[in-house]
């Protein structure tokens, strides 16, 4: 969960793969529940149980936006 923690701290987006194979992309935020993370996607906010997450890929922005 190191990449997830880094993404929350740095404001990066992530791609989360769940144990059932489902993949979601969004910006993670911690809530009051220690066993869940909120993922803000283009379709809305979703709460994800940490034990359902199989893999996290952090999206690191490169360069400057013009």
N, CA, C and O atoms as a Maestro MAE file, in Angstrom:
{
 s_m_m2io_version
 :::
 2.0.0
}

f_m_ct {
 s_m_title
 :::
 protein
 m_atom[264] {
  # First column is atom index #
  i_m_mmod_type
  r_m_x_coord
  r_m_y_coord
  r_m_z_coord
  i_m_residue_number
  s_m_chain_name
  s_m_pdb_residue_name
  s_m_pdb_atom_name
  i_m_atomic_number
  :::
  1 25 0.809 -1.200 0.000 1 A "UNK " " N  " 7
  2 3 0.000 0.000 0.000 1 A "UNK " " CA " 6
  3 2 0.857 1.272 0.000 1 A "UNK " " C  " 6
  4 15 0.335 2.379 0.128 1 A "UNK " " O  " 8
  5 25 2.163 1.105 -0.143 2 A "UNK " " N  " 7
  6 3 3.067 2.253 -0.164 2 A "UNK " " CA " 6
  7 2 2.708 3.223 -1.291 2 A "UNK " " C  " 6
  8 15 2.661 4.434 -1.077 2 A "UNK " " O  " 8
  9 25 2.455 2.694 -2.484 3 A "UNK " " N  " 7
  10 3 2.125 3.552 -3.627 3 A "UNK " " CA " 6
  11 2 0.811 4.298 -3.397 3 A "UNK " " C  " 6
  12 15 0.666 5.446 -3.816 3 A "UNK " " O  " 8
  13 25 -0.129 3.657 -2.742 4 A "UNK " " N  " 7
  14 3 -1.405 4.304 -2.435 4 A "UNK " " CA " 6
  15 2 -1.192 5.464 -1.463 4 A "UNK " " C  " 6
  16 15 -1.752 6.544 -1.650 4 A "UNK " " O  " 8
  17 25 -0.392 5.243 -0.434 5 A "UNK " " N  " 7
  18 3 -0.092 6.298 0.536 5 A "UNK " " CA " 6
  19 2 0.633 7.466 -0.130 5 A "UNK " " C  " 6
  20 15 0.336 8.627 0.148 5 A "UNK " " O  " 8
  21 25 1.589 7.150 -1.014 6 A "UNK " " N  " 7
  22 3 2.323 8.191 -1.734 6 A "UNK " " CA " 6
  23 2 1.383 9.002 -2.625 6 A "UNK " " C  " 6
  24 15 1.495 10.226 -2.700 6 A "UNK " " O  " 8
  25 25 0.464 8.322 -3.296 7 A "UNK " " N  " 7
  26 3 -0.474 9.001 -4.194 7 A "UNK " " CA " 6
  27 2 -1.375 9.966 -3.429 7 A "UNK " " C  " 6
  28 15 -1.648 11.071 -3.900 7 A "UNK " " O  " 8
  29 25 -1.835 9.553 -2.256 8 A "UNK " " N  " 7
  30 3 -2.675 10.435 -1.437 8 A "UNK " " CA " 6
  31 2 -1.868 11.663 -1.011 8 A "UNK " " C  " 6
  32 15 -2.352 12.791 -1.103 8 A "UNK " " O  " 8
  33 25 -0.649 11.442 -0.549 9 A "UNK " " N  " 7
  34 3 0.199 12.528 -0.068 9 A "UNK " " CA " 6
  35 2 0.555 13.518 -1.173 9 A "UNK " " C  " 6
  36 15 0.537 14.729 -0.956 9 A "UNK " " O  " 8
  37 25 0.880 12.998 -2.363 10 A "UNK " " N  " 7
  38 3 1.353 13.846 -3.460 10 A "UNK " " CA " 6
  39 2 0.248 14.298 -4.417 10 A "UNK " " C  " 6
  40 15 0.503 15.084 -5.330 10 A "UNK " " O  " 8
  41 25 -0.971 13.810 -4.215 11 A "UNK " " N  " 7
  42 3 -2.082 14.198 -5.074 11 A "UNK " " CA " 6
  43 2 -2.055 13.549 -6.444 11 A "UNK " " C  " 6
  44 15 -2.591 14.102 -7.405 11 A "UNK " " O  " 8
  45 25 -1.433 12.376 -6.543 12 A "UNK " " N  " 7
  46 3 -1.365 11.658 -7.814 12 A "UNK " " CA " 6
  47 2 -2.591 10.777 -8.011 12 A "UNK " " C  " 6
  48 15 -3.255 10.392 -7.048 12 A "UNK " " O  " 8
  49 25 -2.881 10.466 -9.259 13 A "UNK " " N  " 7
  50 3 -3.926 9.497 -9.563 13 A "UNK " " CA " 6
  51 2 -3.333 8.097 -9.493 13 A "UNK " " C  " 6
  52 15 -2.117 7.918 -9.563 13 A "UNK " " O  " 8
  53 25 -4.217 7.100 -9.354 14 A "UNK " " N  " 7
  54 3 -3.797 5.704 -9.314 14 A "UNK " " CA " 6
  55 2 -4.707 4.860 -10.202 14 A "UNK " " C  " 6
  56 15 -5.839 5.235 -10.508 14 A "UNK " " O  " 8
  57 25 -4.175 3.719 -10.599 15 A "UNK " " N  " 7
  58 3 -4.976 2.663 -11.202 15 A "UNK " " CA " 6
  59 2 -4.988 1.541 -10.177 15 A "UNK " " C  " 6
  60 15 -3.933 1.039 -9.789 15 A "UNK " " O  " 8
  61 25 -6.170 1.149 -9.738 16 A "UNK " " N  " 7
  62 3 -6.326 0.114 -8.718 16 A "UNK " " CA " 6
  63 2 -6.915 -1.127 -9.371 16 A "UNK " " C  " 6
  64 15 -7.950 -1.062 -10.035 16 A "UNK " " O  " 8
  65 25 -6.245 -2.259 -9.174 17 A "UNK " " N  " 7
  66 3 -6.784 -3.535 -9.652 17 A "UNK " " CA " 6
  67 2 -7.278 -4.313 -8.438 17 A "UNK " " C  " 6
  68 15 -6.541 -4.523 -7.474 17 A "UNK " " O  " 8
  69 25 -8.539 -4.734 -8.503 18 A "UNK " " N  " 7
  70 3 -9.132 -5.496 -7.407 18 A "UNK " " CA " 6
  71 2 -8.904 -6.987 -7.620 18 A "UNK " " C  " 6
  72 15 -8.533 -7.414 -8.714 18 A "UNK " " O  " 8
  73 25 -9.127 -7.775 -6.580 19 A "UNK " " N  " 7
  74 3 -8.944 -9.226 -6.664 19 A "UNK " " CA " 6
  75 2 -9.849 -9.868 -7.705 19 A "UNK " " C  " 6
  76 15 -9.507 -10.918 -8.250 19 A "UNK " " O  " 8
  77 25 -11.003 -9.259 -7.995 20 A "UNK " " N  " 7
  78 3 -11.919 -9.825 -8.997 20 A "UNK " " CA " 6
  79 2 -11.551 -9.412 -10.424 20 A "UNK " " C  " 6
  80 15 -12.256 -9.765 -11.369 20 A "UNK " " O  " 8
  81 25 -10.442 -8.661 -10.590 21 A "UNK " " N  " 7
  82 3 -9.973 -8.257 -11.908 21 A "UNK " " CA " 6
  83 2 -10.432 -6.879 -12.341 21 A "UNK " " C  " 6
  84 15 -9.920 -6.339 -13.321 21 A "UNK " " O  " 8
  85 25 -11.388 -6.299 -11.630 22 A "UNK " " N  " 7
  86 3 -11.889 -4.967 -11.971 22 A "UNK " " CA " 6
  87 2 -10.784 -3.934 -11.768 22 A "UNK " " C  " 6
  88 15 -10.019 -4.008 -10.807 22 A "UNK " " O  " 8
  89 25 -10.711 -2.962 -12.696 23 A "UNK " " N  " 7
  90 3 -9.723 -1.891 -12.589 23 A "UNK " " CA " 6
  91 2 -10.437 -0.548 -12.539 23 A "UNK " " C  " 6
  92 15 -11.416 -0.323 -13.250 23 A "UNK " " O  " 8
  93 25 -9.928 0.345 -11.683 24 A "UNK " " N  " 7
  94 3 -10.495 1.680 -11.525 24 A "UNK " " CA " 6
  95 2 -9.367 2.697 -11.502 24 A "UNK " " C  " 6
  96 15 -8.294 2.441 -10.955 24 A "UNK " " O  " 8
  97 25 -9.619 3.845 -12.097 25 A "UNK " " N  " 7
  98 3 -8.648 4.938 -12.116 25 A "UNK " " CA " 6
  99 2 -9.259 6.142 -11.425 25 A "UNK " " C  " 6
  100 15 -10.413 6.494 -11.667 25 A "UNK " " O  " 8
  101 25 -8.468 6.774 -10.556 26 A "UNK " " N  " 7
  102 3 -8.962 7.959 -9.877 26 A "UNK " " CA " 6
  103 2 -7.964 8.498 -8.876 26 A "UNK " " C  " 6
  104 15 -6.850 7.989 -8.752 26 A "UNK " " O  " 8
  105 25 -8.375 9.531 -8.165 27 A "UNK " " N  " 7
  106 3 -7.536 10.141 -7.143 27 A "UNK " " CA " 6
  107 2 -7.970 9.623 -5.775 27 A "UNK " " C  " 6
  108 15 -9.128 9.786 -5.391 27 A "UNK " " O  " 8
  109 25 -7.047 8.999 -5.036 28 A "UNK " " N  " 7
  110 3 -7.402 8.431 -3.737 28 A "UNK " " CA " 6
  111 2 -7.407 9.475 -2.621 28 A "UNK " " C  " 6
  112 15 -6.617 10.418 -2.628 28 A "UNK " " O  " 8
  113 25 -8.302 9.287 -1.676 29 A "UNK " " N  " 7
  114 3 -8.396 10.129 -0.476 29 A "UNK " " CA " 6
  115 2 -8.703 9.217 0.706 29 A "UNK " " C  " 6
  116 15 -9.488 8.277 0.584 29 A "UNK " " O  " 8
  117 25 -8.085 9.496 1.844 30 A "UNK " " N  " 7
  118 3 -8.402 8.740 3.052 30 A "UNK " " CA " 6
  119 2 -9.661 9.305 3.676 30 A "UNK " " C  " 6
  120 15 -9.927 10.504 3.594 30 A "UNK " " O  " 8
  121 25 -10.432 8.432 4.300 31 A "UNK " " N  " 7
  122 3 -11.613 8.846 5.042 31 A "UNK " " CA " 6
  123 2 -11.422 8.515 6.507 31 A "UNK " " C  " 6
  124 15 -10.294 8.326 6.963 31 A "UNK " " O  " 8
  125 25 -12.503 8.447 7.237 32 A "UNK " " N  " 7
  126 3 -12.424 8.143 8.667 32 A "UNK " " CA " 6
  127 2 -12.281 6.649 8.929 32 A "UNK " " C  " 6
  128 15 -11.832 6.254 10.004 32 A "UNK " " O  " 8
  129 25 -12.656 5.811 7.961 33 A "UNK " " N  " 7
  130 3 -12.541 4.353 8.124 33 A "UNK " " CA " 6
  131 2 -11.128 3.910 7.736 33 A "UNK " " C  " 6
  132 15 -10.706 4.134 6.602 33 A "UNK " " O  " 8
  133 25 -10.393 3.284 8.658 34 A "UNK " " N  " 7
  134 3 -9.005 2.904 8.367 34 A "UNK " " CA " 6
  135 2 -8.864 1.749 7.380 34 A "UNK " " C  " 6
  136 15 -7.768 1.502 6.876 34 A "UNK " " O  " 8
  137 25 -9.950 1.041 7.097 35 A "UNK " " N  " 7
  138 3 -9.874 -0.117 6.205 35 A "UNK " " CA " 6
  139 2 -10.385 0.183 4.796 35 A "UNK " " C  " 6
  140 15 -10.549 -0.729 3.986 35 A "UNK " " O  " 8
  141 25 -10.638 1.474 4.500 36 A "UNK " " N  " 7
  142 3 -11.169 1.863 3.191 36 A "UNK " " CA " 6
  143 2 -10.425 3.078 2.650 36 A "UNK " " C  " 6
  144 15 -9.832 3.854 3.400 36 A "UNK " " O  " 8
  145 25 -10.471 3.220 1.331 37 A "UNK " " N  " 7
  146 3 -9.959 4.412 0.672 37 A "UNK " " CA " 6
  147 2 -11.028 4.885 -0.311 37 A "UNK " " C  " 6
  148 15 -11.710 4.076 -0.940 37 A "UNK " " O  " 8
  149 25 -11.162 6.190 -0.434 38 A "UNK " " N  " 7
  150 3 -12.102 6.743 -1.402 38 A "UNK " " CA " 6
  151 2 -11.344 6.996 -2.696 38 A "UNK " " C  " 6
  152 15 -10.263 7.585 -2.690 38 A "UNK " " O  " 8
  153 25 -11.915 6.551 -3.793 39 A "UNK " " N  " 7
  154 3 -11.336 6.777 -5.104 39 A "UNK " " CA " 6
  155 2 -12.267 7.712 -5.864 39 A "UNK " " C  " 6
  156 15 -13.416 7.368 -6.139 39 A "UNK " " O  " 8
  157 25 -11.766 8.894 -6.201 40 A "UNK " " N  " 7
  158 3 -12.563 9.876 -6.952 40 A "UNK " " CA " 6
  159 2 -12.319 9.653 -8.436 40 A "UNK " " C  " 6
  160 15 -11.264 10.004 -8.965 40 A "UNK " " O  " 8
  161 25 -13.302 9.067 -9.098 41 A "UNK " " N  " 7
  162 3 -13.194 8.731 -10.510 41 A "UNK " " CA " 6
  163 2 -13.993 9.728 -11.342 41 A "UNK " " C  " 6
  164 15 -14.667 10.600 -10.794 41 A "UNK " " O  " 8
  165 25 -13.916 9.599 -12.661 42 A "UNK " " N  " 7
  166 3 -14.697 10.467 -13.546 42 A "UNK " " CA " 6
  167 2 -16.188 10.181 -13.420 42 A "UNK " " C  " 6
  168 15 -17.015 11.020 -13.777 42 A "UNK " " O  " 8
  169 25 -16.531 9.003 -12.913 43 A "UNK " " N  " 7
  170 3 -17.930 8.610 -12.752 43 A "UNK " " CA " 6
  171 2 -18.470 8.902 -11.360 43 A "UNK " " C  " 6
  172 15 -19.643 8.649 -11.084 43 A "UNK " " O  " 8
  173 25 -17.626 9.430 -10.480 44 A "UNK " " N  " 7
  174 3 -18.037 9.724 -9.116 44 A "UNK " " CA " 6
  175 2 -17.113 9.069 -8.104 44 A "UNK " " C  " 6
  176 15 -16.167 8.371 -8.468 44 A "UNK " " O  " 8
  177 25 -17.396 9.302 -6.842 45 A "UNK " " N  " 7
  178 3 -16.574 8.757 -5.761 45 A "UNK " " CA " 6
  179 2 -17.018 7.345 -5.399 45 A "UNK " " C  " 6
  180 15 -18.210 7.037 -5.362 45 A "UNK " " O  " 8
  181 25 -16.021 6.490 -5.132 46 A "UNK " " N  " 7
  182 3 -16.266 5.092 -4.774 46 A "UNK " " CA " 6
  183 2 -15.401 4.750 -3.568 46 A "UNK " " C  " 6
  184 15 -14.224 5.107 -3.522 46 A "UNK " " O  " 8
  185 25 -15.985 4.058 -2.591 47 A "UNK " " N  " 7
  186 3 -15.204 3.569 -1.455 47 A "UNK " " CA " 6
  187 2 -14.732 2.151 -1.755 47 A "UNK " " C  " 6
  188 15 -15.517 1.309 -2.192 47 A "UNK " " O  " 8
  189 25 -13.452 1.891 -1.520 48 A "UNK " " N  " 7
  190 3 -12.864 0.581 -1.807 48 A "UNK " " CA " 6
  191 2 -12.238 0.037 -0.529 48 A "UNK " " C  " 6
  192 15 -11.465 0.726 0.136 48 A "UNK " " O  " 8
  193 25 -12.579 -1.201 -0.194 49 A "UNK " " N  " 7
  194 3 -11.956 -1.874 0.954 49 A "UNK " " CA " 6
  195 2 -10.495 -2.165 0.612 49 A "UNK " " C  " 6
  196 15 -10.204 -2.636 -0.488 49 A "UNK " " O  " 8
  197 25 -9.586 -1.896 1.524 50 A "UNK " " N  " 7
  198 3 -8.169 -2.122 1.262 50 A "UNK " " CA " 6
  199 2 -7.859 -3.592 0.997 50 A "UNK " " C  " 6
  200 15 -6.974 -3.903 0.201 50 A "UNK " " O  " 8
  201 25 -8.585 -4.504 1.661 51 A "UNK " " N  " 7
  202 3 -8.309 -5.927 1.460 51 A "UNK " " CA " 6
  203 2 -8.837 -6.452 0.123 51 A "UNK " " C  " 6
  204 15 -8.561 -7.597 -0.234 51 A "UNK " " O  " 8
  205 25 -9.595 -5.635 -0.625 52 A "UNK " " N  " 7
  206 3 -10.059 -6.010 -1.961 52 A "UNK " " CA " 6
  207 2 -9.051 -5.625 -3.045 52 A "UNK " " C  " 6
  208 15 -9.172 -6.059 -4.191 52 A "UNK " " O  " 8
  209 25 -8.049 -4.804 -2.679 53 A "UNK " " N  " 7
  210 3 -7.082 -4.304 -3.657 53 A "UNK " " CA " 6
  211 2 -5.978 -5.333 -3.871 53 A "UNK " " C  " 6
  212 15 -5.353 -5.806 -2.922 53 A "UNK " " O  " 8
  213 25 -5.753 -5.670 -5.144 54 A "UNK " " N  " 7
  214 3 -4.704 -6.609 -5.519 54 A "UNK " " CA " 6
  215 2 -3.422 -5.879 -5.915 54 A "UNK " " C  " 6
  216 15 -2.325 -6.328 -5.581 54 A "UNK " " O  " 8
  217 25 -3.555 -4.746 -6.629 55 A "UNK " " N  " 7
  218 3 -2.385 -4.026 -7.131 55 A "UNK " " CA " 6
  219 2 -2.721 -2.546 -7.285 55 A "UNK " " C  " 6
  220 15 -3.847 -2.187 -7.630 55 A "UNK " " O  " 8
  221 25 -1.724 -1.687 -7.025 56 A "UNK " " N  " 7
  222 3 -1.878 -0.241 -7.195 56 A "UNK " " CA " 6
  223 2 -0.753 0.269 -8.086 56 A "UNK " " C  " 6
  224 15 0.420 -0.014 -7.840 56 A "UNK " " O  " 8
  225 25 -1.114 1.022 -9.122 57 A "UNK " " N  " 7
  226 3 -0.142 1.700 -9.974 57 A "UNK " " CA " 6
  227 2 -0.359 3.195 -9.818 57 A "UNK " " C  " 6
  228 15 -1.463 3.699 -10.021 57 A "UNK " " O  " 8
  229 25 0.704 3.896 -9.455 58 A "UNK " " N  " 7
  230 3 0.607 5.346 -9.284 58 A "UNK " " CA " 6
  231 2 0.930 6.023 -10.609 58 A "UNK " " C  " 6
  232 15 1.899 5.659 -11.274 58 A "UNK " " O  " 8
  233 25 0.120 7.008 -10.995 59 A "UNK " " N  " 7
  234 3 0.341 7.762 -12.227 59 A "UNK " " CA " 6
  235 2 1.090 9.038 -11.856 59 A "UNK " " C  " 6
  236 15 0.567 9.898 -11.148 59 A "UNK " " O  " 8
  237 25 2.325 9.145 -12.348 60 A "UNK " " N  " 7
  238 3 3.183 10.278 -12.015 60 A "UNK " " CA " 6
  239 2 3.196 11.248 -13.192 60 A "UNK " " C  " 6
  240 15 3.620 10.874 -14.286 60 A "UNK " " O  " 8
  241 25 2.742 12.482 -12.992 61 A "UNK " " N  " 7
  242 3 2.742 13.448 -14.096 61 A "UNK " " CA " 6
  243 2 4.162 13.888 -14.451 61 A "UNK " " C  " 6
  244 15 5.001 14.086 -13.572 61 A "UNK " " O  " 8
  245 25 4.416 14.036 -15.755 62 A "UNK " " N  " 7
  246 3 5.713 14.483 -16.244 62 A "UNK " " CA " 6
  247 2 5.599 15.877 -16.826 62 A "UNK " " C  " 6
  248 15 4.590 16.217 -17.445 62 A "UNK " " O  " 8
  249 25 6.622 16.680 -16.631 63 A "UNK " " N  " 7
  250 3 6.693 17.979 -17.282 63 A "UNK " " CA " 6
  251 2 5.670 18.964 -16.781 63 A "UNK " " C  " 6
  252 15 5.007 18.758 -15.765 63 A "UNK " " O  " 8
  253 25 5.564 20.045 -17.530 64 A "UNK " " N  " 7
  254 3 4.632 21.111 -17.175 64 A "UNK " " CA " 6
  255 2 3.443 21.075 -18.108 64 A "UNK " " C  " 6
  256 15 3.556 20.646 -19.256 64 A "UNK " " O  " 8
  257 25 2.320 21.520 -17.622 65 A "UNK " " N  " 7
  258 3 1.125 21.654 -18.463 65 A "UNK " " CA " 6
  259 2 1.132 23.037 -19.090 65 A "UNK " " C  " 6
  260 15 1.424 24.024 -18.414 65 A "UNK " " O  " 8
  261 25 0.818 23.118 -20.352 66 A "UNK " " N  " 7
  262 3 0.798 24.404 -21.058 66 A "UNK " " CA " 6
  263 2 -0.606 24.800 -21.372 66 A "UNK " " C  " 6
  264 15 -0.832 25.854 -21.966 66 A "UNK " " O  " 8
  :::
 }
 m_bond[263] {
  # First column is bond index #
  i_m_from
  i_m_to
  i_m_order
  :::
  1 1 2 1
  2 2 3 1
  3 3 4 2
  4 3 5 1
  5 5 6 1
  6 6 7 1
  7 7 8 2
  8 7 9 1
  9 9 10 1
  10 10 11 1
  11 11 12 2
  12 11 13 1
  13 13 14 1
  14 14 15 1
  15 15 16 2
  16 15 17 1
  17 17 18 1
  18 18 19 1
  19 19 20 2
  20 19 21 1
  21 21 22 1
  22 22 23 1
  23 23 24 2
  24 23 25 1
  25 25 26 1
  26 26 27 1
  27 27 28 2
  28 27 29 1
  29 29 30 1
  30 30 31 1
  31 31 32 2
  32 31 33 1
  33 33 34 1
  34 34 35 1
  35 35 36 2
  36 35 37 1
  37 37 38 1
  38 38 39 1
  39 39 40 2
  40 39 41 1
  41 41 42 1
  42 42 43 1
  43 43 44 2
  44 43 45 1
  45 45 46 1
  46 46 47 1
  47 47 48 2
  48 47 49 1
  49 49 50 1
  50 50 51 1
  51 51 52 2
  52 51 53 1
  53 53 54 1
  54 54 55 1
  55 55 56 2
  56 55 57 1
  57 57 58 1
  58 58 59 1
  59 59 60 2
  60 59 61 1
  61 61 62 1
  62 62 63 1
  63 63 64 2
  64 63 65 1
  65 65 66 1
  66 66 67 1
  67 67 68 2
  68 67 69 1
  69 69 70 1
  70 70 71 1
  71 71 72 2
  72 71 73 1
  73 73 74 1
  74 74 75 1
  75 75 76 2
  76 75 77 1
  77 77 78 1
  78 78 79 1
  79 79 80 2
  80 79 81 1
  81 81 82 1
  82 82 83 1
  83 83 84 2
  84 83 85 1
  85 85 86 1
  86 86 87 1
  87 87 88 2
  88 87 89 1
  89 89 90 1
  90 90 91 1
  91 91 92 2
  92 91 93 1
  93 93 94 1
  94 94 95 1
  95 95 96 2
  96 95 97 1
  97 97 98 1
  98 98 99 1
  99 99 100 2
  100 99 101 1
  101 101 102 1
  102 102 103 1
  103 103 104 2
  104 103 105 1
  105 105 106 1
  106 106 107 1
  107 107 108 2
  108 107 109 1
  109 109 110 1
  110 110 111 1
  111 111 112 2
  112 111 113 1
  113 113 114 1
  114 114 115 1
  115 115 116 2
  116 115 117 1
  117 117 118 1
  118 118 119 1
  119 119 120 2
  120 119 121 1
  121 121 122 1
  122 122 123 1
  123 123 124 2
  124 123 125 1
  125 125 126 1
  126 126 127 1
  127 127 128 2
  128 127 129 1
  129 129 130 1
  130 130 131 1
  131 131 132 2
  132 131 133 1
  133 133 134 1
  134 134 135 1
  135 135 136 2
  136 135 137 1
  137 137 138 1
  138 138 139 1
  139 139 140 2
  140 139 141 1
  141 141 142 1
  142 142 143 1
  143 143 144 2
  144 143 145 1
  145 145 146 1
  146 146 147 1
  147 147 148 2
  148 147 149 1
  149 149 150 1
  150 150 151 1
  151 151 152 2
  152 151 153 1
  153 153 154 1
  154 154 155 1
  155 155 156 2
  156 155 157 1
  157 157 158 1
  158 158 159 1
  159 159 160 2
  160 159 161 1
  161 161 162 1
  162 162 163 1
  163 163 164 2
  164 163 165 1
  165 165 166 1
  166 166 167 1
  167 167 168 2
  168 167 169 1
  169 169 170 1
  170 170 171 1
  171 171 172 2
  172 171 173 1
  173 173 174 1
  174 174 175 1
  175 175 176 2
  176 175 177 1
  177 177 178 1
  178 178 179 1
  179 179 180 2
  180 179 181 1
  181 181 182 1
  182 182 183 1
  183 183 184 2
  184 183 185 1
  185 185 186 1
  186 186 187 1
  187 187 188 2
  188 187 189 1
  189 189 190 1
  190 190 191 1
  191 191 192 2
  192 191 193 1
  193 193 194 1
  194 194 195 1
  195 195 196 2
  196 195 197 1
  197 197 198 1
  198 198 199 1
  199 199 200 2
  200 199 201 1
  201 201 202 1
  202 202 203 1
  203 203 204 2
  204 203 205 1
  205 205 206 1
  206 206 207 1
  207 207 208 2
  208 207 209 1
  209 209 210 1
  210 210 211 1
  211 211 212 2
  212 211 213 1
  213 213 214 1
  214 214 215 1
  215 215 216 2
  216 215 217 1
  217 217 218 1
  218 218 219 1
  219 219 220 2
  220 219 221 1
  221 221 222 1
  222 222 223 1
  223 223 224 2
  224 223 225 1
  225 225 226 1
  226 226 227 1
  227 227 228 2
  228 227 229 1
  229 229 230 1
  230 230 231 1
  231 231 232 2
  232 231 233 1
  233 233 234 1
  234 234 235 1
  235 235 236 2
  236 235 237 1
  237 237 238 1
  238 238 239 1
  239 239 240 2
  240 239 241 1
  241 241 242 1
  242 242 243 1
  243 243 244 2
  244 243 245 1
  245 245 246 1
  246 246 247 1
  247 247 248 2
  248 247 249 1
  249 249 250 1
  250 250 251 1
  251 251 252 2
  252 251 253 1
  253 253 254 1
  254 254 255 1
  255 255 256 2
  256 255 257 1
  257 257 258 1
  258 258 259 1
  259 259 260 2
  260 259 261 1
  261 261 262 1
  262 262 263 1
  263 263 264 2
  :::
 }
}
